[in-house]
């Protein structure tokens, strides 16, 4: 419950320590813009990264959060991050709805507004060869259809990924 400028001061102070330590250890840090946080989209996350001239600080690109923030051009966002060599990790998560009033959800892959063809082809185009992870947040489906079984959720996710990648090829 603090003001915007005070929040940024806290974040920048903390990241000064994080980035210094990451550089000393030779590890990468990946920030994920998440709605409701100070860094919640491409533009606010760009501001954070611009404060530190470090190849160790980048992003965990999650297209679902940019979709909810109104930046639906995933190819543009990926190219912007890649041009700065900032993509450290990538999430696979879809989104639909609007954040105002909490009227959104994270459906199964391919059922939301993420342009998966653009996502996969642009990541390949920019030479991204890092890891991607599914962030499964279709909680009602997980509970009612999959019976809370993580193996079934993983198998379903792999099936969806294969179909989306095939469509992008």
Rosetta blueprint (number, residue, H / E / L):
1 X L
2 X L
3 X L
4 X H
5 X H
6 X H
7 X H
8 X H
9 X H
10 X H
11 X H
12 X H
13 X H
14 X H
15 X H
16 X H
17 X H
18 X H
19 X H
20 X H
21 X H
22 X H
23 X H
24 X H
25 X H
26 X L
27 X L
28 X L
29 X E
30 X E
31 X E
32 X L
33 X L
34 X L
35 X L
36 X L
37 X L
38 X L
39 X L
40 X L
41 X L
42 X H
43 X H
44 X H
45 X H
46 X H
47 X H
48 X H
49 X H
50 X H
51 X L
52 X L
53 X L
54 X L
55 X L
56 X L
57 X E
58 X E
59 X E
60 X E
61 X E
62 X E
63 X H
64 X H
65 X H
66 X H
67 X H
68 X H
69 X H
70 X L
71 X L
72 X L
73 X L
74 X H
75 X H
76 X H
77 X H
78 X H
79 X H
80 X H
81 X H
82 X H
83 X H
84 X L
85 X L
86 X L
87 X E
88 X E
89 X E
90 X E
91 X E
92 X E
93 X L
94 X L
95 X L
96 X E
97 X E
98 X E
99 X L
100 X H
101 X H
102 X H
103 X E
104 X E
105 X E
106 X L
107 X L
108 X L
109 X L
110 X L
111 X L
112 X L
113 X L
114 X L
115 X L
116 X H
117 X H
118 X H
119 X H
120 X H
121 X H
122 X H
123 X H
124 X H
125 X H
126 X L
127 X L
128 X L
129 X L
130 X L
131 X L
132 X E
133 X E
134 X E
135 X L
136 X L
137 X L
138 X L
139 X H
140 X H
141 X H
142 X H
143 X H
144 X H
145 X L
146 X L
147 X L
148 X L
149 X L
150 X H
151 X H
152 X H
153 X H
154 X H
155 X H
156 X H
157 X H
158 X H
159 X H
160 X H
161 X H
162 X H
163 X H
164 X H
165 X H
166 X H
167 X H
168 X H
169 X L
